[in-house]
Amino acid sequence: MTRTFGWLFGISLAGLGALLFAGSVWPDSALAAASATPTVKAAQDAKLGSILADSQGMTLYTFKKDKPGKSACVDACAKRWPPLAVPEGMQPIAAPGIPGKLGQTERKDDTYQATYNGMPLYRYAGDSKPGDTNGQGLGGNWFVVPTTTSHAATSGGSSQSW
């Protein structure tokens, strides 16, 4: 019995050592990416087609006044249109089927925001549940983000502003 216990204990220590070694060789980002939930995924809307949503299913939008990598929505605007935040140094993760490139940009308040093909991504405070698209076309400036070249990002909408 003592020999069996010693043998099993040795195997357990060897396994622990292998795990510790793998953790020190693999970059933290690779370990995190392997288990992380996608930041952005596709959602289907009956009128707008396949559009981007966050990990909770909330619709994502772009702001017409933004420039690639630079958000123009700050202060009161950012309260109504919360940026899709990402931790500094962490790349947003796209679910399978998202054809564009995800990235991040630093905001004026020193936080980081996810981008899609360079454009900052936002949620809309007027969307109360996954699948809502109440911000589509608001003020002629806010548009859902299509996953394809659908009409979603350019179709008209309400004349309200943020």
DSSP file (Angstrom, degrees, kcal/mol; ACC not computed):
  #  RESIDUE AA STRUCTURE BP1 BP2  ACC     N-H-->O    O-->H-N    N-H-->O    O-->H-N    TCO  KAPPA ALPHA  PHI   PSI    X-CA   Y-CA   Z-CA
    1    1 A M     >        0   0    0      0, 0.0     4,-2.6     0, 0.0     5,-0.2   0.000 360.0 360.0 360.0 -42.0    0.0    0.0    0.0
    2    2 A T  H  >  +     0   0    0      1,-0.2     4,-2.5     2,-0.2     5,-0.2   0.898 360.0  50.8 -63.2 -40.0    2.8    2.4    0.9
    3    3 A R  H  > S+     0   0    0      2,-0.2     4,-2.3     1,-0.2    -1,-0.2   0.920 110.4  49.1 -63.7 -42.2    4.5    1.7   -2.5
    4    4 A T  H  > S+     0   0    0      2,-0.2     4,-2.6     1,-0.2     5,-0.2   0.925 111.8  48.8 -63.1 -44.5    1.2    2.4   -4.3
    5    5 A F  H  X S+     0   0    0     -4,-2.6     4,-2.7     1,-0.2    -2,-0.2   0.924 112.0  48.8 -61.6 -44.9    0.7    5.7   -2.4
    6    6 A G  H  X S+     0   0    0     -4,-2.5     4,-2.0     1,-0.2    -1,-0.2   0.891 111.7  49.5 -61.8 -40.3    4.3    6.8   -3.1
    7    7 A W  H  X S+     0   0    0     -4,-2.3     4,-1.9     2,-0.2    -2,-0.2   0.926 113.5  45.0 -65.7 -45.9    3.9    6.0   -6.8
    8    8 A L  H  X S+     0   0    0     -4,-2.6     4,-2.4     1,-0.2    -2,-0.2   0.883 111.7  53.3 -65.6 -38.9    0.6    7.9   -7.1
    9    9 A F  H  X S+     0   0    0     -4,-2.7     4,-2.2    -5,-0.2    -1,-0.2   0.893 108.3  50.7 -62.5 -40.0    2.0   10.8   -5.2
   10   10 A G  H  X S+     0   0    0     -4,-2.0     4,-2.1     2,-0.2    -2,-0.2   0.894 110.2  48.7 -64.5 -41.8    4.9   11.0   -7.6
   11   11 A I  H  X S+     0   0    0     -4,-1.9     4,-2.6     2,-0.2    -2,-0.2   0.911 110.2  52.2 -65.1 -41.7    2.6   11.0  -10.6
   12   12 A S  H  X S+     0   0    0     -4,-2.4     4,-2.3     1,-0.2    -2,-0.2   0.915 110.6  47.2 -61.2 -43.8    0.5   13.7   -9.0
   13   13 A L  H  X S+     0   0    0     -4,-2.2     4,-2.4     2,-0.2    -1,-0.2   0.889 111.3  51.5 -64.7 -38.9    3.6   15.9   -8.4
   14   14 A A  H  X S+     0   0    0     -4,-2.1     4,-2.2     2,-0.2    -2,-0.2   0.917 110.5  48.8 -64.0 -42.5    4.8   15.3  -12.0
   15   15 A G  H  X S+     0   0    0     -4,-2.6     4,-2.1     2,-0.2    -2,-0.2   0.903 110.9  50.0 -63.3 -41.9    1.4   16.3  -13.3
   16   16 A L  H  X S+     0   0    0     -4,-2.3     4,-2.5     1,-0.2    -2,-0.2   0.910 109.8  51.2 -62.9 -42.4    1.4   19.5  -11.2
   17   17 A G  H  X S+     0   0    0     -4,-2.4     4,-2.6     1,-0.2    -2,-0.2   0.903 108.7  51.4 -61.4 -41.7    4.9   20.3  -12.5
   18   18 A A  H  X S+     0   0    0     -4,-2.2     4,-2.6     2,-0.2    -1,-0.2   0.905 110.4  49.0 -63.3 -41.6    3.8   19.9  -16.1
   19   19 A L  H  X S+     0   0    0     -4,-2.1     4,-2.2     2,-0.2    -2,-0.2   0.920 112.1  47.7 -63.8 -43.7    0.8   22.2  -15.5
   20   20 A L  H  X S+     0   0    0     -4,-2.5     4,-1.4     2,-0.2    -2,-0.2   0.903 112.4  49.7 -64.4 -40.6    3.0   24.8  -13.9
   21   21 A F  H  X S+     0   0    0     -4,-2.6     4,-1.5     2,-0.2     3,-0.3   0.927 110.0  50.5 -63.9 -44.6    5.6   24.6  -16.7
   22   22 A A  H  X S+     0   0    0     -4,-2.6     4,-2.7     1,-0.2    -2,-0.2   0.891 109.0  52.5 -61.2 -39.7    2.8   24.9  -19.4
   23   23 A G  H  < S+     0   0    0     -4,-2.2    -1,-0.2     1,-0.2    -2,-0.2   0.818 110.1  47.9 -65.8 -30.5    1.5   28.0  -17.6
   24   24 A S  H  < S+     0   0    0     -4,-1.4    -1,-0.2    -3,-0.3    -2,-0.2   0.733 116.0  43.6 -83.3 -20.7    4.9   29.6  -17.6
   25   25 A V  H  < S+     0   0    0     -4,-1.5    -2,-0.2    -3,-0.2    -3,-0.2   0.871 101.5  72.2 -88.9 -42.5    5.6   28.8  -21.3
   26   26 A W  S  < S-     0   0    0     -4,-2.7     2,-0.1    -5,-0.2     5,-0.0  -0.532  91.6-112.5 -74.8 137.1    2.2   29.8  -22.8
   27   27 A P    >>  -     0   0    0      0, 0.0     4,-1.8     0, 0.0     3,-0.7  -0.395  22.5-120.3 -65.0 147.1    1.5   33.5  -22.9
   28   28 A D  H 3> S+     0   0    0      1,-0.2     4,-2.7     2,-0.2     5,-0.2   0.864 113.4  58.9 -56.3 -36.4   -1.3   34.6  -20.5
   29   29 A S  H 3> S+     0   0    0      1,-0.2     4,-2.6     2,-0.2    -1,-0.2   0.862 103.7  50.9 -64.0 -35.4   -3.3   35.9  -23.5
   30   30 A A  H <> S+     0   0    0     -3,-0.7     4,-1.7     2,-0.2    -1,-0.2   0.907 111.9  46.7 -68.5 -41.1   -3.3   32.5  -25.1
   31   31 A L  H  X S+     0   0    0     -4,-1.8     4,-0.8     2,-0.2    -2,-0.2   0.913 115.2  46.5 -65.4 -41.6   -4.6   30.9  -21.9
   32   32 A A  H >X S+     0   0    0     -4,-2.7     4,-1.1     1,-0.2     3,-0.8   0.911 110.8  51.9 -66.7 -42.6   -7.2   33.6  -21.5
   33   33 A A  H 3< S+     0   0    0     -4,-2.6     3,-0.3     1,-0.3    -1,-0.2   0.845 102.3  60.7 -64.0 -33.4   -8.3   33.4  -25.2
   34   34 A A  H 3< S+     0   0    0     -4,-1.7    -1,-0.3     1,-0.2    -2,-0.2   0.791 119.7  25.4 -65.4 -26.7   -8.8   29.7  -24.9
   35   35 A S  H << S+     0   0    0     -3,-0.8    -1,-0.2    -4,-0.8    -2,-0.2   0.388  96.6 114.4-117.8   2.4  -11.4   30.1  -22.2
   36   36 A A     <  -     0   0    0     -4,-1.1     3,-0.1    -3,-0.3    -3,-0.0  -0.435  65.1-119.9 -81.6 150.1  -12.8   33.5  -22.8
   37   37 A T        -     0   0    0     -2,-0.1    56,-0.2     1,-0.1    18,-0.1  -0.647  42.7 -95.9 -79.9 139.7  -16.3   34.3  -23.9
   38   38 A P        -     0   0    0      0, 0.0    56,-0.2     0, 0.0     3,-0.1  -0.301  24.4-151.5 -57.4 139.4  -16.5   36.1  -27.3
   39   39 A T  S    S+     0   0    0     54,-1.8    16,-0.7     1,-0.2     2,-0.4   0.841  83.5  30.0 -76.0 -36.8  -16.8   39.9  -26.9
   40   40 A V  E     +Ab  54  94A   0     53,-2.2    55,-2.5    14,-0.2     2,-0.3  -0.980  69.3 165.3-130.4 135.9  -18.7   40.2  -30.2
   41   41 A K  E     -A   53   0A   0     12,-2.7    12,-2.6    -2,-0.4     2,-0.3  -0.882  37.8 -94.5-139.7 172.0  -21.0   37.8  -31.9
   42   42 A A  E     -A   52   0A   0     54,-0.3     2,-0.3    -2,-0.3    10,-0.2  -0.679  34.9-173.5 -90.3 144.8  -23.6   37.8  -34.7
   43   43 A A  E     -A   51   0A   0      8,-2.9     8,-3.0    -2,-0.3     2,-0.5  -0.962  20.5-125.8-132.1 152.2  -27.3   38.3  -34.0
   44   44 A Q  E     -A   50   0A   0     -2,-0.3     2,-0.4     6,-0.2     6,-0.2  -0.862  20.8-172.9-103.5 131.5  -30.2   38.0  -36.4
   45   45 A D  E  >  -A   49   0A   0      4,-2.4     4,-2.3    -2,-0.5    87,-0.0  -0.981  25.6-135.4-120.5 134.8  -32.7   40.8  -36.8
   46   46 A A  T  4 S+     0   0    0     -2,-0.4    -1,-0.1     1,-0.2     4,-0.1   0.841 104.4  27.3 -58.3 -36.3  -35.8   40.2  -39.0
   47   47 A K  T  4 S+     0   0    0      2,-0.1    -1,-0.2     1,-0.1    -3,-0.0   0.816 129.1  37.9 -94.3 -35.7  -35.5   43.6  -40.7
   48   48 A L  T  4 S-     0   0    0      1,-0.3   104,-0.4   102,-0.1     2,-0.2   0.570  92.7-145.3 -99.6 -10.6  -31.8   44.3  -40.5
   49   49 A G  E  <  +A   45   0A   0     -4,-2.3    -4,-2.4   102,-0.1     2,-0.6  -0.558  61.2   2.3  84.1-146.7  -30.3   40.8  -41.1
   50   50 A S  E    S+A   44   0A   0     -6,-0.2    97,-2.5    -2,-0.2    98,-0.6  -0.688  77.2 167.8 -83.7 120.1  -27.1   39.7  -39.4
   51   51 A I  E     -AC  43 146A   0     -8,-3.0    -8,-2.9    -2,-0.6     2,-0.2  -0.835  36.8 -93.2-129.9 164.5  -25.8   42.3  -37.1
   52   52 A L  E     +A   42   0A   0     93,-2.6     8,-2.2    -2,-0.3    93,-0.3  -0.545  40.7 175.7 -80.6 145.1  -23.2   42.6  -34.3
   53   53 A A  E     -AD  41  59A   0    -12,-2.6   -12,-2.7     6,-0.3     6,-0.2  -0.955  29.2-111.0-140.3 158.5  -24.1   42.1  -30.7
   54   54 A D  E >   -A   40   0A   0      4,-2.7     3,-2.1    -2,-0.3   -14,-0.2  -0.179  50.3 -83.2 -79.8-176.9  -22.1   41.9  -27.5
   55   55 A S  T 3  S+     0   0    0    -16,-0.7   -15,-0.1     1,-0.3    -1,-0.1   0.698 131.8  52.9 -64.0 -18.9  -21.6   38.7  -25.4
   56   56 A Q  T 3  S-     0   0    0    -17,-0.2    -1,-0.3     2,-0.1   -17,-0.0   0.429 121.8-105.0 -93.8  -0.7  -25.0   39.3  -23.7
   57   57 A G  S <  S+     0   0    0     -3,-2.1    74,-1.5     1,-0.3     2,-0.3   0.502  71.0 146.5  90.8   4.3  -26.8   39.7  -27.1
   58   58 A M        -     0   0    0     72,-0.2    -4,-2.7    73,-0.1    -1,-0.3  -0.600  55.2-105.4 -78.5 134.7  -27.2   43.5  -26.9
   59   59 A T  B     -D   53   0A   0     73,-0.5    65,-0.3    -2,-0.3     2,-0.3  -0.235  31.0-141.0 -60.1 141.4  -27.0   45.2  -30.3
   60   60 A L        -     0   0    0     -8,-2.2    85,-1.2    85,-0.2     2,-0.3  -0.834  18.9-169.1-107.6 147.1  -23.9   47.1  -31.1
   61   61 A Y  E     -EF 122 144B   0     61,-2.6    61,-1.9    -2,-0.3     2,-0.3  -0.857  15.0-141.5-130.4 160.2  -23.8   50.4  -33.0
   62   62 A T  E     - F   0 143B   0     81,-2.4    81,-2.1    -2,-0.3     2,-0.5  -0.890  19.8-129.6-118.0 158.0  -21.4   52.8  -34.7
   63   63 A F  E >   - F   0 142B   0     57,-0.4     3,-1.9    -2,-0.3    79,-0.2  -0.930   7.4-143.7-111.1 123.5  -21.5   56.6  -34.5
   64   64 A K  T 3  S+     0   0    0     77,-3.3    -1,-0.1    -2,-0.5    78,-0.1   0.758  99.3  58.0 -58.2 -27.4  -21.3   58.4  -37.9
   65   65 A K  T 3  S+     0   0    0     76,-0.2    -1,-0.3     2,-0.1     2,-0.1   0.553  86.6 100.5 -84.3  -7.3  -19.2   61.2  -36.3
   66   66 A D    <   -     0   0    0     -3,-1.9     5,-0.2    54,-0.1    53,-0.0  -0.362  62.4-145.3 -71.9 157.3  -16.4   58.9  -35.1
   67   67 A K  B >   -H   70   0C   0      3,-2.0     3,-2.7    51,-0.1    -4,-0.1  -0.837  44.6 -72.7-113.1 157.1  -13.2   58.5  -37.0
   68   68 A P  T 3  S+     0   0    0      0, 0.0    51,-0.2     0, 0.0    50,-0.1  -0.303 121.7   1.5 -53.0 125.0  -11.3   55.1  -37.3
   69   69 A G  T 3  S+     0   0    0     49,-3.5     2,-0.4     1,-0.1    37,-0.2   0.523 117.8  92.3  76.2   6.0   -9.8   54.5  -33.9
   70   70 A K  B <   -H   67   0C   0     -3,-2.7    -3,-2.0    48,-0.2     2,-0.4  -0.961  62.5-147.7-140.8 120.8  -11.2   57.7  -32.3
   71   71 A S        -     0   0    0     -2,-0.4    37,-0.2    35,-0.2    -5,-0.1  -0.689  12.1-175.5 -86.8 132.9  -14.5   58.1  -30.4
   72   72 A A        +     0   0    0     -2,-0.4     2,-0.8    -9,-0.1    -1,-0.1   0.395  63.1  95.1-100.1  -1.8  -16.4   61.4  -30.7
   73   73 A C        +     0   0    0      4,-0.1     2,-0.3   -10,-0.1    -2,-0.1  -0.811  53.2 145.0 -97.8 104.8  -19.0   60.2  -28.2
   74   74 A V    >   -     0   0    0     -2,-0.8     3,-1.6    33,-0.0     4,-0.3  -0.809  48.1  -0.3-131.3 171.0  -18.0   61.4  -24.7
   75   75 A D  T 3> S+     0   0    0      1,-0.3     4,-1.0    -2,-0.3     3,-0.2  -0.231 132.7   7.8  53.3-120.7  -19.6   62.7  -21.5
   76   76 A A  H 3> S+     0   0    0      1,-0.2     4,-1.6     2,-0.2     3,-0.5   0.866 131.9  56.3 -60.7 -37.2  -23.5   62.8  -21.8
   77   77 A C  H <> S+     0   0    0     -3,-1.6     4,-2.8     1,-0.2    -1,-0.2   0.925 104.6  52.0 -59.2 -45.2  -23.3   61.0  -25.1
   78   78 A A  H  4 S+     0   0    0     -4,-0.3    -1,-0.2     1,-0.2    -2,-0.2   0.698 105.1  56.5 -69.3 -19.0  -21.3   58.1  -23.6
   79   79 A K  H  < S+     0   0    0     -4,-1.0    -1,-0.2    -3,-0.5    -2,-0.2   0.882 115.3  36.7 -75.3 -39.2  -24.0   57.7  -20.9
   80   80 A R  H  < S+     0   0    0     -4,-1.6    45,-3.0     1,-0.3    46,-0.3   0.806 130.3  34.3 -79.5 -31.9  -26.7   57.2  -23.5
   81   81 A W  S  < S-     0   0    0     -4,-2.8    -1,-0.3    43,-0.2    43,-0.2  -0.703  85.9-157.9-124.0  76.9  -24.4   55.3  -25.8
   82   82 A P        -     0   0    0      0, 0.0    41,-2.7     0, 0.0    -3,-0.1  -0.326  20.4-119.8 -61.3 129.5  -22.1   53.2  -23.5
   83   83 A P  B     -G  122   0B   0      0, 0.0     2,-1.2     0, 0.0    39,-0.3  -0.352  25.7-109.0 -63.8 148.1  -18.9   52.2  -25.2
   84   84 A L        -     0   0    0     37,-2.5    30,-3.3    30,-0.3    37,-0.2  -0.709  48.4-148.3 -77.8  99.6  -18.2   48.5  -25.5
   85   85 A A  B     -I  113   0D   0     -2,-1.2    28,-0.3    28,-0.2    37,-0.0  -0.388  21.7-177.7 -78.2 146.8  -15.4   48.5  -22.9
   86   86 A V        -     0   0    0     26,-2.0    26,-0.5    -2,-0.1     3,-0.1  -0.986  35.0-100.6-136.5 146.2  -12.4   46.1  -23.0
   87   87 A P    >   -     0   0    0      0, 0.0     3,-2.1     0, 0.0    24,-0.0  -0.342  52.5 -87.2 -64.4 147.7   -9.6   45.9  -20.5
   88   88 A E  T 3  S+     0   0    0      1,-0.3     3,-0.1    24,-0.1    18,-0.0  -0.290 113.9  12.6 -54.4 132.6   -6.3   47.6  -21.4
   89   89 A G  T 3  S+     0   0    0      1,-0.2     2,-0.5    -3,-0.1    -1,-0.3   0.345  99.8 115.9  82.2  -7.0   -4.1   45.3  -23.4
   90   90 A M    <   -     0   0    0     -3,-2.1    -1,-0.2    13,-0.0    13,-0.0  -0.826  59.8-138.1 -98.7 130.9   -6.8   42.7  -24.0
   91   91 A Q        -     0   0    0     -2,-0.5    13,-0.1    -3,-0.1    12,-0.1  -0.697  24.6-115.0 -83.5 134.9   -8.0   42.1  -27.6
   92   92 A P        -     0   0    0      0, 0.0     2,-0.5     0, 0.0    10,-0.1  -0.345  31.1-128.3 -62.8 153.2  -11.7   41.7  -28.0
   93   93 A I        -     0   0    0    -56,-0.2   -53,-2.2    10,-0.0   -54,-1.8  -0.913  13.1-147.7-112.8 130.0  -12.7   38.2  -29.2
   94   94 A A  B     -b   40   0A   0     -2,-0.5   -53,-0.2   -55,-0.2     3,-0.1  -0.778  16.1-128.8 -94.9 136.8  -14.9   37.6  -32.2
   95   95 A A    >   -     0   0    0    -55,-2.5     3,-1.4    -2,-0.4   -58,-0.0  -0.382  48.2 -74.6 -71.5 160.8  -17.3   34.6  -32.3
   96   96 A P  T 3  S+     0   0    0      0, 0.0   -54,-0.3     0, 0.0    -1,-0.2  -0.280 120.2  36.4 -55.1 142.6  -17.1   32.4  -35.4
   97   97 A G  T 3  S+     0   0    0      1,-0.3   -56,-0.1    -3,-0.1    -2,-0.1   0.409  77.7 124.8  94.3  -2.0  -18.7   34.0  -38.4
   98   98 A I    <   -     0   0    0     -3,-1.4    -1,-0.3     1,-0.2    -4,-0.1  -0.826  39.7-171.3 -91.5 110.7  -17.6   37.6  -37.7
   99   99 A P        +     0   0    0      0, 0.0    -1,-0.2     0, 0.0    49,-0.1   0.746  55.3  76.1 -79.5 -22.9  -15.8   38.6  -40.9
  100  100 A G  S    S-     0   0    0      1,-0.1     2,-0.5    47,-0.1    -2,-0.1  -0.120  85.8 -96.9 -82.6-178.5  -14.3   42.0  -39.8
  101  101 A K        -     0   0    0     -7,-0.0    16,-3.4     0, 0.0    17,-0.5  -0.871  29.1-149.7-105.3 127.6  -11.4   42.7  -37.5
  102  102 A L  E     +J  116   0D   0     -2,-0.5     2,-0.2    14,-0.2    14,-0.2  -0.708  31.0 143.1 -91.7 146.6  -11.8   43.5  -33.8
  103  103 A G  E     -J  115   0D   0     12,-1.9    12,-2.2    -2,-0.3     2,-0.3  -0.766  36.9-110.9-154.2-159.7   -9.4   45.8  -32.0
  104  104 A Q  E     -J  114   0D   0     10,-0.3     2,-0.3    -2,-0.2    10,-0.2  -0.985  15.0-161.0-147.2 156.7   -9.4   48.5  -29.3
  105  105 A T  E     -J  113   0D   0      8,-2.3     8,-2.7    -2,-0.3     2,-0.4  -0.983  25.6-115.7-136.4 149.0   -8.9   52.2  -29.0
  106  106 A E  E     -J  112   0D   0     -2,-0.3   -35,-0.2     6,-0.2     6,-0.2  -0.704  31.2-145.0 -85.4 134.3   -8.1   54.4  -26.0
  107  107 A R    >   -     0   0    0      4,-3.2     3,-1.9    -2,-0.4   -33,-0.0  -0.466  28.2-102.5 -92.7 167.4  -10.8   56.9  -25.1
  108  108 A K  T 3  S+     0   0    0      1,-0.3    -1,-0.1   -37,-0.2   -34,-0.0   0.771 122.0  58.5 -60.5 -26.5  -10.3   60.4  -23.7
  109  109 A D  T 3  S-     0   0    0      2,-0.1    -1,-0.3     1,-0.0     3,-0.1   0.223 120.7-107.7 -89.5  15.7  -11.1   59.1  -20.2
  110  110 A D  S <  S+     0   0    0     -3,-1.9     2,-0.2     1,-0.3    -2,-0.1   0.657  82.9 120.6  66.9  19.3   -8.2   56.6  -20.4
  111  111 A T        -     0   0    0    -24,-0.0    -4,-3.2   -23,-0.0     2,-0.4  -0.588  61.5-117.9 -99.8 173.0  -10.5   53.6  -20.8
  112  112 A Y  E     - J   0 106D   0    -26,-0.5   -26,-2.0    -6,-0.2     2,-0.4  -0.922  22.1-162.0-120.0 140.9  -10.4   51.2  -23.8
  113  113 A Q  E     -IJ  85 105D   0     -8,-2.7    -8,-2.3    -2,-0.4   -28,-0.2  -0.939  22.4-115.1-123.7 139.7  -13.2   50.6  -26.3
  114  114 A A  E     - J   0 104D   0    -30,-3.3     7,-2.3    -2,-0.4     2,-0.3  -0.425  31.8-160.7 -69.2 146.0  -13.7   47.7  -28.7
  115  115 A T  E     -KJ 120 103D   0    -12,-2.2   -12,-1.9     5,-0.2     2,-0.5  -0.920  12.7-151.1-125.9 155.0  -13.5   48.6  -32.4
  116  116 A Y  E >  S-KJ 119 102D   0      3,-2.5     3,-2.0    -2,-0.3   -14,-0.2  -0.987  88.1 -15.4-126.0 118.9  -14.8   46.7  -35.5
  117  117 A N  T 3  S-     0   0    0    -16,-3.4   -15,-0.1    -2,-0.5    -1,-0.1   0.872 132.4 -53.4  50.8  38.5  -12.8   47.4  -38.6
  118  118 A G  T 3  S+     0   0    0    -17,-0.5   -49,-3.5     1,-0.2    -1,-0.3   0.184 113.9 116.7  89.0 -16.3  -11.3   50.4  -36.8
  119  119 A M  E <   -K  116   0D   0     -3,-2.0    -3,-2.5   -51,-0.2    -1,-0.2  -0.731  69.8-112.5 -93.2 131.5  -14.7   52.0  -35.8
  120  120 A P  E     -K  115   0D   0      0, 0.0   -57,-0.4     0, 0.0     2,-0.4  -0.248  30.2-136.1 -59.1 145.1  -15.6   52.2  -32.0
  121  121 A L        -     0   0    0     -7,-2.3   -37,-2.5   -37,-0.2     2,-0.3  -0.840  23.5-179.1-109.1 143.2  -18.5   50.1  -30.9
  122  122 A Y  B     -EG  61  83B   0    -61,-1.9   -61,-2.6    -2,-0.4     2,-0.2  -0.917  21.1-140.6-135.1 157.7  -21.4   51.2  -28.6
  123  123 A R        -     0   0    0    -41,-2.7     2,-0.4    -2,-0.3   -63,-0.1  -0.641  27.8-122.5-102.1 172.0  -24.5   49.9  -26.9
  124  124 A Y    >   -     0   0    0    -65,-0.3     3,-2.0    -2,-0.2   -43,-0.2  -0.983   1.4-145.8-122.3 128.1  -27.7   52.0  -26.6
  125  125 A A  T 3  S+     0   0    0    -45,-3.0   -44,-0.1    -2,-0.4    -1,-0.1   0.727  99.2  65.1 -62.5 -21.6  -29.3   52.8  -23.3
  126  126 A G  T 3  S+     0   0    0    -46,-0.3     2,-0.6     2,-0.0    -1,-0.3   0.517  81.3  89.3 -80.3  -5.8  -32.7   52.6  -25.0
  127  127 A D    <   +     0   0    0     -3,-2.0    -3,-0.1     1,-0.1     4,-0.0  -0.842  52.8 177.8 -90.8 119.8  -32.3   48.9  -25.7
  128  128 A S        +     0   0    0     -2,-0.6    -1,-0.1     1,-0.1   -70,-0.0   0.662  60.2  23.7-100.1 -17.3  -33.6   47.0  -22.8
  129  129 A K  S >  S-     0   0    0    -72,-0.1     3,-2.2     0, 0.0    -1,-0.1  -0.972  95.2 -75.7-144.9 159.2  -33.2   43.4  -23.9
  130  130 A P  T 3  S+     0   0    0      0, 0.0   -72,-0.2     0, 0.0     3,-0.1  -0.245 116.8  28.6 -53.1 138.5  -31.1   41.3  -26.3
  131  131 A G  T 3  S+     0   0    0    -74,-1.5   -73,-0.1     1,-0.3     2,-0.1   0.188  84.1 133.9  94.2 -17.2  -32.2   41.8  -29.8
  132  132 A D    <   -     0   0    0     -3,-2.2   -73,-0.5     1,-0.1    -1,-0.3  -0.411  30.3-178.0 -64.6 142.4  -33.6   45.4  -29.4
  133  133 A T    >   +     0   0    0     -3,-0.1     3,-1.7    -7,-0.1    -1,-0.1  -0.188  31.7 136.8-131.6  40.0  -32.4   47.8  -32.1
  134  134 A N  T 3   +     0   0    0      1,-0.3    -1,-0.1   -10,-0.1    -7,-0.0   0.674  68.6  58.7 -65.2 -18.0  -34.1   51.0  -30.9
  135  135 A G  T >  S+     0   0    0     -3,-0.1     3,-2.0   -11,-0.1    -1,-0.3   0.554  73.1 127.2 -88.1  -7.7  -31.0   53.0  -31.7
  136  136 A Q  T <  S-     0   0    0     -3,-1.7    22,-0.7     1,-0.3     7,-0.2  -0.303  86.7  -7.2 -58.0 118.8  -30.9   52.2  -35.4
  137  137 A G  T >  S+     0   0    0      5,-2.9     3,-2.4     1,-0.2    20,-0.3   0.454  85.6 166.2  80.2   2.0  -30.8   55.4  -37.4
  138  138 A L  G X> S-     0   0    0     -3,-2.0     3,-2.3     4,-0.3     4,-1.4  -0.274  74.9  -8.9 -57.3 129.4  -31.2   57.8  -34.5
  139  139 A G  G 34 S-     0   0    0     21,-1.2    -1,-0.3    19,-0.3    20,-0.2   0.592 114.2 -82.2  62.4  11.0  -30.4   61.3  -35.5
  140  140 A G  G <4 S+     0   0    0     -3,-2.4    -1,-0.3    18,-0.7    -2,-0.2   0.657 124.8  84.2  68.3  14.0  -29.0   60.0  -38.7
  141  141 A N  T <4  +     0   0    0     -3,-2.3   -77,-3.3     1,-0.1     2,-0.5   0.594  70.0  69.8-121.4 -18.5  -25.8   59.2  -36.8
  142  142 A W  E  <  +F   63   0B   0     -4,-1.4    -5,-2.9   -79,-0.2     2,-0.4  -0.909  55.0 170.6-116.2 129.1  -26.2   55.8  -35.1
  143  143 A F  E     -F   62   0B   0    -81,-2.1   -81,-2.4    -2,-0.5    10,-0.2  -0.994  34.4-115.0-140.6 142.1  -26.4   52.5  -36.9
  144  144 A V  E     -F   61   0B   0      8,-0.4   -83,-0.2    -2,-0.4   -91,-0.1  -0.276  40.5-113.5 -62.6 161.0  -26.3   48.8  -36.1
  145  145 A V        -     0   0    0    -85,-1.2   -93,-2.6   -93,-0.3   -85,-0.2  -0.884  26.3-145.6-105.9 112.3  -23.2   47.1  -37.4
  146  146 A P  B     -C   51   0A   0      0, 0.0   -95,-0.3     0, 0.0   -97,-0.1  -0.443   8.9-145.3 -73.3 148.5  -24.0   44.5  -40.2
  147  147 A T  S    S+     0   0    0    -97,-2.5     2,-0.2  -104,-0.2   -96,-0.1   0.599  89.0  26.3 -85.6 -11.3  -21.8   41.4  -40.3
  148  148 A T  S    S-     0   0    0    -98,-0.6     2,-0.7   -50,-0.1   -48,-0.0  -0.612 110.2 -76.3-130.3-168.6  -22.1   41.5  -44.1
  149  149 A T  S    S+     0   0    0     -2,-0.2    -2,-0.0     3,-0.1     0, 0.0  -0.202  79.3 143.0 -89.4  45.0  -22.7   44.2  -46.6
  150  150 A S        -     0   0    0     -2,-0.7     3,-0.5  -100,-0.2     4,-0.1  -0.124  67.2-102.9 -74.6 179.2  -26.4   44.4  -45.8
  151  151 A H  S >> S+     0   0    0      1,-0.2     4,-1.6     2,-0.1     3,-1.2   0.461  93.0 102.4 -82.1  -1.4  -28.4   47.6  -45.7
  152  152 A A  T 34 S+     0   0    0   -104,-0.4    -8,-0.4     1,-0.3     3,-0.2   0.852  78.9  46.8 -55.5 -43.6  -28.4   47.8  -41.9
  153  153 A A  T 34 S+     0   0    0     -3,-0.5    -1,-0.3     1,-0.2    -2,-0.1   0.655 121.8  34.7 -78.6 -13.5  -25.7   50.5  -41.5
  154  154 A T  T <4 S+     0   0    0     -3,-1.2    -1,-0.2    -4,-0.1    -2,-0.2   0.485  85.7 113.5-119.4  -4.2  -27.1   52.8  -44.1
  155  155 A S     <  -     0   0    0     -4,-1.6  -107,-0.0    -3,-0.2   -18,-0.0  -0.370  69.6-106.4 -72.3 151.8  -30.8   52.5  -43.8
  156  156 A G        +     0   0    0      1,-0.1     2,-0.3    -2,-0.1    -1,-0.1  -0.011  44.8 161.0 -67.9 176.6  -32.7   55.5  -42.6
  157  157 A G        -     0   0    0    -20,-0.3   -20,-0.2     1,-0.1   -19,-0.1  -0.869  41.4 -20.2-169.5-158.7  -34.3   55.8  -39.2
  158  158 A S        -     0   0    0    -22,-0.7   -18,-0.7    -2,-0.3   -19,-0.3  -0.176  46.2-133.6 -63.5 156.1  -35.7   58.2  -36.7
  159  159 A S        +     0   0    0    -21,-0.2    -1,-0.1   -20,-0.2   -21,-0.1   0.324  68.1 118.9 -94.3   8.2  -34.8   61.8  -36.8
  160  160 A Q        -     0   0    0      1,-0.1   -21,-1.2     2,-0.0     2,-0.2  -0.371  54.5-142.8 -69.8 152.4  -34.1   61.9  -33.0
  161  161 A S              0   0    0    -23,-0.2   -22,-0.2   -22,-0.1    -1,-0.1  -0.650 360.0 360.0-107.6 172.8  -30.7   62.7  -31.8
  162  162 A W              0   0    0     -2,-0.2   -82,-0.1   -24,-0.2    -2,-0.0   0.515 360.0 360.0 -66.2 360.0  -28.8   61.2  -28.9
